[in-house]
Amino acid sequence: MSAAHFESTVLSTELDGHVATLWLDRPDAGNAMGPEFWVDLPRIVESLCDDHEVRCIVLAAKGKHFSVGLDLKAMAGPLMGGSGSGGGASSHATKNAALNKQIKSMQASVSSVAAARVPVIAAVHGACIGGGVDLIAACDIRLASSDASFSVREAKVAIVADIGSLQRLPSIIGGGHVAELALTGKDIDAARAAEINLVNHVIDGGSDDVLAAAMEMAADIAANSPLAVEGTKRVLAANDGHTIAEGLDFVADFNTMYINSNDLIEAMTSFMEKRPGNYTGT
């Protein structure tokens, strides 16, 4: 499926050369994450990754905010376990099973971003709350506009964050910072987010400025060998939970399989000819 033809009422895509922009496209609701979001996100990520013209994805948002997080009103039914089947009353066990299934489905939705074939750059502006933080934590690189703010807000609404922030953030910002954000539910500004490494860079300005910076970075990534970029992402992911020795074994095996590529020949040829490489991913 072409990236440009995926239909969703809450997400949209654009393709510019080898860079795809995945938009959170529910601006009137602050890009709140309702039932359609959780269903459509993994499908649209898959469609982008199936398009081998796509070498990098920029995740951005339309409207005033990146995302105000979970749409509590729309998700109240699914998160309360739903109603019984066959007209009868559901038992607590049935409702609990439905809730567990719903949570795991939402987890898998966000995890699809982390598992994307290509790097994903988050371009954050305005508020990034709750599920928004879950989402950017699954990205490879995070940029923020100077007007951005962040909050692991769940504790303030009597929920334990369960879509990935508590699992992914410790390796990004460290356990102490995660505990502070998650236990207080407080907001932090872009400068503080950069200080604790939640974002790679703060871009002066608003949504247009951070998007431009993300697109420039994505273009730099897309100009490299697709095999090398995708391989680097896989090797970085393989380091999680493994020793240095195990990581070295993985990258040795990976390069044994893939290093003899047309892209490598092109890299050497273009270097000798003093021109940019023209990589095909083969």
C-alpha positions in Angstrom: 0.0 0.0 0.0 1.4 3.4 -0.9 2.0 5.6 2.1 0.1 8.4 0.4 -3.1 6.3 0.1 -3.6 5.0 3.6 -7.0 6.3 4.8 -7.5 7.4 8.4 -9.6 10.1 10.0 -7.0 10.7 12.8 -3.7 10.1 11.0 -2.4 11.2 7.6 0.8 10.9 5.6 2.9 12.7 3.1 5.9 11.5 1.1 8.7 13.9 0.1 11.4 12.0 -1.7 12.6 9.3 0.7 11.1 10.9 3.8 7.6 10.2 5.0 5.7 12.5 7.4 3.3 10.7 9.6 0.8 13.3 11.0 -1.2 13.1 14.1 -4.2 14.7 12.4 -7.0 15.4 14.9 -6.1 19.0 15.6 -9.5 20.1 16.9 -9.2 17.6 19.7 -5.6 18.3 20.6 -4.7 15.0 18.8 -6.2 13.1 21.7 -5.8 9.3 21.2 -9.1 7.6 20.8 -10.1 4.1 19.5 -9.3 4.9 15.8 -5.8 6.1 16.7 -4.8 2.8 18.4 -6.2 0.7 15.4 -4.8 2.9 12.6 -1.3 3.6 14.0 0.2 0.1 13.5 -1.5 -0.2 10.1 -0.1 3.1 8.8 3.4 2.4 10.2 3.3 -1.0 8.4 2.2 0.7 5.2 5.0 3.2 5.4 7.6 0.4 6.1 6.2 -1.7 3.2 7.0 1.2 0.8 10.7 0.8 0.1 10.9 4.4 -1.2 10.6 5.4 2.5 13.9 5.6 4.3 13.0 7.8 7.3 9.7 8.8 9.0 9.0 12.1 10.7 6.3 11.9 13.3 4.6 15.3 13.6 1.3 16.8 14.6 -1.2 19.3 13.2 -2.8 21.9 15.4 -1.7 23.6 18.6 -0.5 20.5 20.4 1.5 17.4 19.6 -0.9 15.3 21.7 -2.9 15.8 24.9 -2.8 12.1 25.4 -5.5 9.5 25.9 -9.0 10.5 24.9 -10.5 9.7 28.2 -14.1 10.2 27.1 -13.9 8.0 24.0 -11.8 5.4 25.7 -13.9 5.1 28.9 -15.9 2.2 27.6 -13.0 0.1 26.4 -11.0 0.8 29.5 -13.8 -0.1 31.8 -14.1 -3.5 30.3 -17.1 -3.0 28.0 -20.4 -4.6 28.3 -21.4 -8.2 28.4 -22.1 -10.5 25.4 -25.4 -12.1 24.7 -27.4 -9.5 26.7 -26.2 -10.9 30.1 -24.1 -9.2 32.7 -20.4 -9.6 32.5 -18.4 -11.1 35.4 -15.5 -9.3 36.8 -13.2 -11.9 35.2 -14.7 -11.2 31.8 -14.3 -7.5 32.1 -10.8 -7.8 33.4 -9.9 -10.1 30.5 -11.3 -7.5 28.0 -9.4 -4.7 29.7 -6.1 -6.7 29.6 -6.7 -7.3 25.9 -7.3 -3.6 25.3 -4.2 -2.5 27.1 -2.0 -5.0 25.3 -3.5 -3.9 22.0 -2.6 -0.3 22.8 0.9 -1.3 23.8 1.4 -3.1 20.5 0.2 -0.1 18.7 2.9 2.1 20.1 5.5 -0.6 19.9 4.9 -0.7 16.1 6.7 2.7 16.0 9.7 1.3 17.8 9.7 -1.8 15.5 9.5 0.3 12.3 12.0 -0.8 9.6 13.3 2.8 9.3 14.3 5.5 11.8 11.5 7.6 13.2 12.1 11.2 14.3 9.5 12.9 16.6 8.9 16.6 16.0 7.2 17.8 19.1 5.5 21.2 19.6 2.9 22.4 22.2 1.8 19.9 24.8 3.0 16.3 24.8 1.1 14.6 27.6 0.6 11.0 28.7 0.2 8.8 25.6 2.1 11.4 23.7 5.1 10.7 25.8 4.6 7.0 25.3 4.6 7.6 21.6 7.7 9.7 21.4 9.6 7.3 23.7 9.1 4.7 20.9 10.8 7.0 18.4 14.5 6.8 17.6 15.2 10.6 17.8 13.1 13.4 19.5 13.2 17.1 18.6 11.2 19.7 20.4 10.2 23.3 19.6 10.9 25.8 22.3 7.2 26.0 23.2 6.9 22.3 23.8 6.0 20.8 27.2 5.9 17.3 28.4 4.1 15.4 31.2 3.8 11.7 32.2 0.4 12.7 33.5 -1.2 9.4 34.3 -0.8 9.5 38.1 -2.8 12.7 38.2 -5.8 10.8 36.7 -5.4 7.8 39.0 -3.8 5.6 36.3 -0.4 3.8 36.2 1.2 4.6 32.8 1.0 1.3 30.9 1.7 2.0 27.2 5.5 2.1 27.3 6.8 5.3 29.1 7.8 3.4 32.2 9.6 0.8 30.2 11.3 2.9 27.5 12.2 6.1 29.4 14.7 4.6 31.9 17.1 3.9 29.1 16.5 7.3 27.6 16.6 9.6 30.6 17.5 7.4 33.6 15.4 5.9 36.4 15.5 8.9 38.7 14.1 11.3 36.1 11.4 8.8 35.1 10.4 8.4 38.7 10.2 12.1 39.2 8.0 12.7 36.1 5.8 9.7 36.6 5.2 10.1 40.4 4.6 13.8 40.3 2.8 14.0 36.9 4.2 17.5 36.6 4.9 19.4 33.4 8.4 20.1 32.2 9.4 22.6 29.5 11.5 21.9 26.4 14.7 23.2 28.1 14.3 20.7 31.0 13.4 17.9 28.5 16.7 18.5 26.8 18.6 18.7 30.0 17.5 15.2 31.0 17.9 13.9 27.4 14.2 13.3 26.7 14.8 15.3 23.5 17.9 15.5 21.4 17.6 19.2 20.5 15.4 22.1 21.2 14.5 24.2 18.1 13.8 27.9 18.6 10.2 28.7 17.4 7.1 26.6 17.0 5.7 23.7 15.0 7.0 24.8 11.6 10.5 25.3 12.9 10.8 21.9 14.6 9.3 20.2 11.6 11.8 21.9 9.3 14.6 20.7 11.6 13.2 17.1 11.7 12.9 17.1 7.9 16.5 18.2 7.4 17.7 15.5 9.8 15.5 12.9 8.0 16.9 14.0 4.7 20.5 13.5 6.0 19.5 10.0 7.2 17.8 9.2 3.9 20.9 10.2 1.9 22.8 7.3 3.5 22.8 3.7 2.5 19.4 2.2 3.4 21.0 -1.1 4.3 23.4 0.6 6.7 20.7 2.8 8.3 18.3 -0.1 8.8 21.1 -2.3 10.0 22.3 0.3 12.5 18.8 0.6 13.9 18.6 -3.2 14.2 22.0 -3.4 15.9 21.1 -0.6 18.4 17.8 -2.4 19.2 19.7 -5.7 19.7 21.8 -4.1 22.4 18.8 -3.8 24.8 19.1 -6.3 27.6 22.3 -7.9 26.3 25.9 -7.7 27.2 28.5 -5.9 25.1 29.9 -9.2 23.9 26.4 -10.4 22.7 25.9 -7.1 20.9 29.3 -7.4 19.2 28.4 -10.9 18.1 25.1 -9.7 16.6 26.7 -6.9 14.6 29.5 -9.3 13.4 26.8 -11.7 12.2 24.8 -8.9 10.6 27.7 -7.4 8.7 28.8 -10.9 7.6 25.4 -11.2 5.9 25.0 -7.7 4.5 28.3 -5.9 4.1 29.0 -7.1 0.5 26.3 -4.8 -1.0 25.9 -2.6 -4.1 25.7 0.3 -1.6 29.2 -0.4 -0.3 30.5 -0.4 -3.9 28.7 2.9 -4.5 30.1 4.3 -1.3 33.7 3.6 -2.3 33.1 4.7 -5.9 31.4 8.0 -5.0 34.2 8.7 -2.5 36.9 8.2 -5.1 34.9 10.3 -7.6 34.3 13.0 -4.9 30.5 13.0 -5.3 27.6 12.2 -3.1 26.6 8.5 -3.0 23.5 7.4 -4.9 22.3 4.5 -2.8 19.7 1.9 -3.8 19.4 -0.3 -0.7 20.7 -3.3 -2.6 
